[in-house]
Amino acid sequence: MVSRFKRILIGRPMKSSEIEGEKLSKLKALAVLSSDALSSVAYGTEQILLVLMVAGFAAVWYSIPISIAVLGLLLVLILSYRQTIFSYPAGGGAYIVAKDNLGVSTGLLAGGSLLVDYILTVAVSTSAGTDAITSAFPSLHDHRVAIALVMIVLLTIINLRGITESASVLAMPVYLFVIAIFILIISGVVKFMAGGAHTAVPELGATVSNISLFLLLKAFSSGCSALTGVEAMSNAIPNFKQPAERNAAKTLIMMGTILGAMFIGISLLAYWYGIMPNEKETVVSQIANATFGRGVIYYIIQGVTALILFLAANTAYAAFPLLSFMLAKDKYMPNMFMARGDRLGFSNGIIILGVLSALLVIAFHGNTENLIPLYAVGVFIPFTLSQLGMMVRWFKLKPSGWKTRLIINTIGMLTTLAITLIFIFTKFSHVWMVFIFLPLVIMLFYGIHRHYMNMANELRINMNEDKPVIKGSTIVVPIAGITRVVNHSLSYAKSLTDNVVAVYVGFDDEDIERMEKKWEEWNPGVRLIVLRSSYRSIIRPLMRFIDTIEWKTSETDHITVLIPQFITKHWWHYFLHNQTSLMLRAYLYAQKDVVIATVPYHLRK
């Protein structure tokens, strides 16, 4: 039943040879890997306005020059990551660039930041998508956490079905969103030009007495949240069809062009229409309402906006498992992240990402505004380290045209570093936990790596000296009585060796005498050892007996504890029996260097 349910959810298993069919074309990659960046149009302008409103409505005109500055940074990042794609075609983005050029610790800082960022991407995107739904349907506002969690579950299942299938599902909503936003922008501009917008807005360049450089920098850094997701192409190059790096670079430019046009369009409309941030209605919702009214087109725009915000999380689902794979390959994350699932995706990474992001949504009660500063810091740290790593690379290698490349990466590094510092200083109350969490993540990476290195050293053999040692075998069979289960287990033990001993733990003289009499009557050809337990414990007397056997025979024999186990027909039958065999096995695994084997006996009723 479980297997059938799994097949329904994620589909048939795929052969390893089918992996080439899972590679993405440019149009599908744009849908999967750009959904995060493109969706930020829905809240990037809003984040700028939220900060500017502190200085009053007169300050909203500053959103235009700030949006233009954000576009300038977007251009620098697109050019910078295009260079990264061609320099590191195996993918990995900031983690690989920083590790290769700045050292392992810096690479782990970049990798850890990206992993945190991808978890935040899912949490922010689903929370923002929920906000879009509750803007259209205010009665659902109290259920936003539940809505976000349902979407995380659905996205996790879609991605477990494979990247090609998830791309096919995502392509339509992503392109519908792009079309809808451009229709909104064009219609809004036409209406404004025709004099349809009557709101009085402050003129560009109008004097605002209480504006400060600090506030403008804070608004700029908030607007830069629209740039999250730009790095996804460089992380996921292996997911592209060949030539992978060329296709990734072209897709990156396509994404940057579409993102820039939509972002400046929404910012201009928000200014022209005099839009102010509203806790219960997003900026895009207000623009659509002002342009079309609350008619069919309005609800279509809100629907596709909510959908793209939910699906923006898919960028993380594409990149998080791949980055986890690279860290696991370098022994900084558990080996389980290297395993491909039935559908050839790194399913463990997909599931862990879903679980962690769901916990984050619950912890922050689906409040997007509280998550976005953490989200932005998580991505701008790798931005900065990636640019710095590329600068070091150009200095080292000095290829043809390296000075121009160096200038591009230097501008990118200085800008993203400045934004990171602005975020830290202006929103420290929101991002302070990054300074606790990231060092803990890096310590975890080193702890995992140390474990794997210690284990490798301990398990490594000398090929010339270490050879298998042939010994005899002593098999200890713990029994609770004379049953078909015991008979089955002893039959198997005697087929391996004649040196078999059955061990019975009794609690009183009458119990022990009855067992010895039955054993003598049965006479299975196996010696019975009876242990007395004054404190009604079965495990402790068995452990002492096994210690004695080890002391006497470990040099000449391999010691095997063979545990009889009956398997019930129905799962709920397990609750009707003592699970002594399970406890014994767990204790032996933790305490003893003996062979532990289980002989199952399946009950028919």
FENKASUL-V991804 format. One record per backbone hydrogen bond with DSSP energy under -0.5 kcal/mol. CO is the residue of the C=O (numbers start at 1). NH is the residue of the N-H. Records with the same first field share a line. If there is no record, write none. Layout:
BEGIN
CO: NH + NH
END
This chain:
BEGIN
1: 5
2: 6
3: 7
4: 8
5: 9
6: 10
7: 11
15: 18
16: 19
17: 20
18: 21
19: 22
20: 23
24: 241
25: 29
26: 30
27: 31
28: 32
29: 33
30: 34
34: 38
35: 39
36: 40
37: 40
38: 41
39: 42
40: 43 + 44
41: 45
43: 47
44: 48
45: 49
46: 50
47: 51
48: 52
49: 53
51: 54
52: 55
53: 56
56: 59
57: 60
58: 61
59: 62
60: 63
61: 64 + 65
62: 66
63: 67
64: 68
65: 69
66: 70
67: 71
68: 72
69: 73
70: 74
71: 75
72: 76
73: 77
74: 78
75: 79
76: 80
77: 81
78: 82
79: 83
80: 84
81: 85
82: 86
83: 87
84: 88
88: 91
92: 95 + 96
93: 97
94: 98
95: 99
96: 100
97: 101
98: 102 + 103
99: 103
103: 107
104: 108
105: 109
106: 110
107: 111
108: 112
109: 113
110: 114
111: 115
112: 116
113: 117
114: 118
115: 119
116: 120
117: 121
118: 122
119: 123
120: 124
121: 125
122: 126
123: 127
124: 128
125: 129
126: 130
127: 131
128: 132
129: 133
130: 134
131: 135
132: 136
133: 137
137: 140
138: 141
140: 143
141: 144
143: 147
144: 148
145: 149
146: 150
147: 151
148: 152
149: 153
150: 154
151: 155
152: 156
153: 157
154: 158
155: 159
156: 160
157: 161
158: 161
159: 162
162: 166
163: 167
164: 168
165: 169
166: 170
167: 171
168: 172
169: 173
170: 174
171: 175
172: 176
173: 177
174: 178
175: 179
176: 180
177: 181
178: 182
179: 183
180: 184
181: 185
182: 186
183: 187
184: 188
185: 189
186: 190
187: 191
188: 192
189: 193
190: 194
191: 196
192: 195
196: 198
199: 201
203: 206
207: 209
208: 211
212: 216
213: 217
214: 218
215: 219
216: 220
217: 221
218: 222
219: 223
220: 224
222: 225
223: 226
224: 227
225: 228
227: 230
229: 232
230: 233
231: 234 + 235
232: 236
234: 93
235: 92
236: 239
237: 240
239: 24
243: 247
244: 248
245: 249
246: 250
247: 251
248: 252
249: 253
250: 254
251: 255
252: 256
253: 257
254: 258
255: 259
256: 260
257: 261
258: 262
259: 263
260: 264
261: 265
262: 266
263: 267
264: 268
265: 269
266: 270
267: 271
268: 272
269: 273
270: 275
271: 274
278: 281
281: 278
282: 286
283: 287
284: 288
285: 289
286: 290
287: 291
288: 292 + 293
289: 293
293: 295
295: 299
296: 300
297: 301
298: 302
299: 303
300: 304
301: 305
302: 306
303: 307
304: 308
305: 309
306: 310
307: 311
308: 312
310: 313
311: 314
312: 315 + 316
313: 316 + 317
314: 318
315: 319
316: 320
319: 323
320: 324
321: 325
322: 326
323: 327
324: 328
325: 329
326: 330
327: 332 + 333
328: 331
334: 337
335: 338
336: 339
339: 348
341: 344
342: 14
345: 341 + 347
346: 349 + 350
347: 351
348: 352
349: 353
350: 354
351: 355
352: 356
353: 357
354: 358
355: 359
356: 360
357: 361
358: 362
359: 363
360: 364
361: 366
362: 365
364: 367
366: 368
367: 370 + 371
368: 371 + 372
369: 373
371: 375
372: 376
373: 377
374: 378
375: 379
376: 379 + 380
377: 381
378: 382
379: 383
380: 384
381: 385
382: 386
383: 387
384: 388
385: 389
386: 390
387: 391
388: 392
389: 393
390: 394
391: 395
392: 396
393: 397
394: 398
399: 402
401: 405
402: 406
403: 407
404: 408
405: 409
406: 410
407: 411
408: 412
409: 413
410: 414
411: 415
412: 416
413: 417
414: 418
415: 419
416: 420
417: 421
418: 422
419: 423
420: 424
421: 425
422: 426
423: 427
427: 430 + 431
428: 432
431: 434 + 435
432: 435
433: 436 + 437
434: 438
436: 440
437: 441
438: 442
439: 443
440: 444
441: 445
442: 446
443: 447
444: 448
445: 449
446: 450
447: 451
448: 452
449: 453
450: 454
451: 455
452: 456
453: 457
454: 458
455: 459
456: 460
461: 463
462: 466
465: 467
468: 470
469: 471
472: 558
474: 476 + 560
475: 477 + 501
476: 478 + 562
477: 503
478: 564
479: 505
481: 483
483: 487
484: 488
485: 489
486: 490
487: 491
488: 492
489: 493
490: 494
491: 495
492: 496
493: 496 + 497
498: 500
499: 475
500: 527
501: 477
502: 529
503: 479
504: 506 + 531
506: 533
508: 512
509: 513
510: 514
511: 515
512: 516
513: 517
514: 518
515: 519
516: 520
517: 521
518: 522
519: 523
527: 502 + 529
528: 530
529: 504 + 531
531: 506
532: 534
533: 536
538: 542
539: 543
540: 544
541: 545
542: 546
543: 547
544: 548
545: 549
546: 550
547: 551
548: 552
549: 553
550: 554
553: 556 + 557
556: 472
558: 474 + 560
559: 595
560: 476 + 562
561: 563 + 597
562: 564
563: 599
565: 601
566: 568
567: 603
570: 573
571: 574
572: 575
573: 576
574: 577
578: 580
579: 583
580: 584
581: 585
582: 586
583: 587
584: 588
585: 589
586: 590
587: 591
588: 592
592: 594
595: 561 + 597
597: 563
598: 600
599: 565
601: 567 + 603
END
